[in-house]
Structure formats: C-alpha cells, structure tokens
Amino acid sequence: MRAVITRETGQALGAELVGTGGLTLAALLSGTPYAVALTLAAFVYALGAISGCHLNPAVTVALVATRRLPVTRGALYVLAQVAGALLARLVAGQAGVGRLAAHYQAAPAALEFAGCGVLLLTVLAVAHDRAPAAAGGVAIGAALAAGLLMSRGVLNPAVAVAMGLALTPATWATLLSGVACAGLFRALTPAAAAGAARAPEGRDGAPERRGPGRAWTSPLGRKRRVERAG
C-alpha cells in the first residue's frame, strides 16, 4: 500500500497551512477586504505550483466536486487550512502581532453563499483553463475583493473558525456554495466536466506522466501527480 502522505503531499499541506495562516492574519488584523484580497493574489503566485493555493475549505470542496482533486487529499487540505487559521489566531492573539477586534461577525447565509460563489466560480474558471493562467492570481484576488465588498462576510470557513464563527453561515453556507458552484460550473461547461476524469496535457503540450495516480490542477493551471492510497 502506498503511503497517503508522500513528500509532495507533505509540501502541499505545508503550503496550505502557511498560506491559510497568512490569509487569516490579514483578515484578523487588517480590517479591510483589500488587504485580504491582495494577500490571496500574492499567495496564488507564490504557492500555486506547490499546493494549488486553495487556502479555503470551500475552494477545496468545489475542486473535489469537479474532480480536480482526490477526496483524500481534499480532506487533508481542509485539516491543514483549519490548523493554519487557528495557528494564526494564536500568533495574533498571543505574540502581539496586532490588535484583534473585540468580536467578528458573519454575514447572513444568502450573502455568504453568494459572495463565496463569486470567488469559487473564478477559481473554477482558472483551474479548468477557462481563464488565462498568467492572470490567475489577479482574477482570484479581484473575485475575493468583490465577494467581500458585496457580502461584508467572511467567505472562508477556516478563517471563520479562527474568528470564533464556527457555527455561523460563514462556515456552512460557504461550504454549500462550494458544492453548488461546482455543480453549476459543470452544468455550464460540459467539456470541462468530461475532461476532469482524464489526465490532461501539460501547458507545453507534453502528455501528463502515466502510472498510478491522478492529475490535479492548481488555480494557475499547473498539473501535478497525486498518488493513490492502495
């Protein structure tokens, strides 16, 4: 049986933990959606080739639902994201990084759902090569800024947990948005849905390596190989 946690997977989980931690610090300390959006845009370029730079359980759920990510790896990503967010809360609260707000507030369910949907549909478009890969970070950062400004919500379950909002729409409504947006995207782009089950070619036209494993795509469109367990 092949190990579930390969070296590649460990690096990806580390990137998700660090990236989600940085994004959470921006959300906790900045008080403005622009700082959060710019942080995400920067991390897409910095971490996209390592993990795909999800940094959000709702994004991971959407990519699992569209078959761009194996379920086992998706579950590990979510654990790493929540751990990174909680670590950021600990650092911000105990190490004097900055002053935390007295309390944080989620938006109503409909707004969390819709705002997160703006981000998710953009991520799916980039991940499925429906948008230029080179502009992926800009597009995804802009989508997050638009979603945050539109909803005045959190739009990220991991960040919501770090804010003490685990039982609010910032967690469950955004996860539902991930499932719904995946279904909508597959319905609107049947060619992408049909191609999700096969290993695509690389950007240079070379075929993906064959053998045990599945291909997955980062938001920047870079292909990597994921080992199956068993």
N, C-alpha and C positions, 0 to 999 in steps of 0.2 A: 504493500500500500504506500502510495506516495504521500509525503508529508503535506498537510494543508498549508502550513506556514513555511513557504520557501523563502530564500533570501530576497527574491524580488518582491514577494508579498510583504515581507517584513519592512522593506524600504518604503513600499507604498503606504503601509499602515502608519509608519513614522511620519511620512509626509502629510497624511490626513490629520494626524494628531497635532503636529506643529502648525499646519495651516489653519485648522479649525480653532486652535488656541489663539493664533494671531488675529483671526477674524473676530473672535469673541472679545478679545481685548479692545479692538476697535469699536465694537458695539457697546461694550460696557463703559468705556471711558470718553468716547468722542462726543456723544450726544447729537450727532448729525449723520444722516444716511449717506452723505457724500464720502465721508471717511471710510465707512464700511464698504461701499461700492468700489472705491479706489483700491482698498486693501484686497478685495476679491480679484479685481482685474490684474493686479500685480502678481498675486499668487497663481493665477491661471498660467501665466508665462513661466513663473519660477518653478511650479510643482506639477504642471500639466503632464510633462513627459515622465514623471515618476509614478503618480497615482491617478492621474486624470483630474485632480484638483476638484473633487466634489465639495468637500468642506460643509456638507449639508445633508442630513439623512433623507430629506425629501428628494434631493437630486439623485442620491444613490438608489432610492426606491424607484424613481422614474426610469433610470438606466437599467435596473434589473428587470423592470416590467417590459422594457423594449428589447430585452435580450442582448444588451450591450455589456452586461456584467453578470457573471455567475452568482447564484444566490448565496453560496457560502462566502465568497469574497465580499459581497454586499453586506452581509451581516457583520463581518469583521470590520468593514469600513465604518459602519454605524457605531460600533463599540469604540473604535479609535476616535471618531468625531466627538462623541459624548465625553470621553475621557479628556480629550484636548480642551473642550469647553469648560469642564469642571476644573481642570488644572489652571486655566486662565483666570477663572473666578478666584481660585485660591491665591494665585500670584497677585492679582489686582487688589484683593482684599487684605492680604497679609504683608505684602512686601512694599507697600507704599508706592506702588506704581502711579496711582492716581486716585482721585476721589470718586467713589461709586455713588450712584443715585440712591436716594432713600428707598425707592421702590421702582419697579419697572412694570409696564402694562402692555398686555397683548391687545391687538385689535379684535373686533368682532369676527366670528368664524368666516363669514362671507368675504370679508376684506383680507383676512389671512390667506384664504383659499385663492382668491383672485390675484392678489399681489404676488404670491408664490408662483402662481401659474405663469405670470409674465416672465419670471426668471426661468422656470422649468422649460417652457416652450423654446426659449432662446438657447438654453443648454442643449436640448434635444436636437435643434436645428444644426448647431455647430457640430455636435457629436456624430450626427448622421450625414455630415458633409453637405448640408443644405445651406450653409453659410461659409464664407471664406475662413479657413483655419487661421490665417495670419492675424485676422481681426477678431479672433475668438475672445480674447481677454477683454477687449474694448466693448464688444457686444454684450458679453455676460455681465460685466461691471455696470454698463448702462442699464441693462434689464433689471438688475438688482436695485439700482438707484430709483428707477421708475416705479418698481413694485413697492419699495419702501415709502416713497413720497405719496403714492396713490393710496396706500392702505394705512400708513402710520403704524404698521405692525412690526413683527419680528422676522417672520418668513423663514425661520430656521429652527427646527426642533432642538438641536444641540445647544444653540445659543439660548433658547428659551429655558432649557433646563438649568443652565448656568445662571440665568436671571431669576430663578425661582418660580418659573411659569410652566412647570411640567404638566399641570392639569388644565391648561388653558388651550384655546384654539390655536395658539402659536405652535403647539406640537401636533395635535391630532388633525386639525384642518389642513395644515401644510402637508402632512403625510398623505391624506386623502387627495390633495391636489396633485401629488406625485403620481398616484395611481390613475387619476382621471386624465391628467395631461398626457401620460404615456398612451392611454387608450385613444385619446383624441389625435395625437400625433400619428399613431399607427393607422388610424382611420383615414387621415388626410394624406398620408404618404405611404400607400401600399407597397411601393417599390422598396422603400426603406425597411418596412416590416418584413418583406420577403427576403431581403438581403441580410437581415440581422442574424439569421441562423447559420450563415456560411461565413467562413473566414475571408475577409476582403483583401484586396491587394493593397500594398503599401503605396505611399504617395509617389514613389519613384517608378511605379508600375510593376515592381517585382512582386511575385506572389508571396503571401504570408507563409511562414515556415509551417510544414505539416508535422504530424505526430500527435501524441497525447496532449490535449489541452484545447482551449477555446480562445478566440481572439476577442479583445475588447478594445474600445476606442475611448480615448480621453477627449475632453472638450476641445482640444486642439487638433483632434483627428489622428493622433499618432497611435499606431497599432502595437499592441504588446501581446505576449503569450501568457496564458494563465493555466497552470497545471490543475488537472482534476484530482480530487482525492479518490483513491481506489484504483 
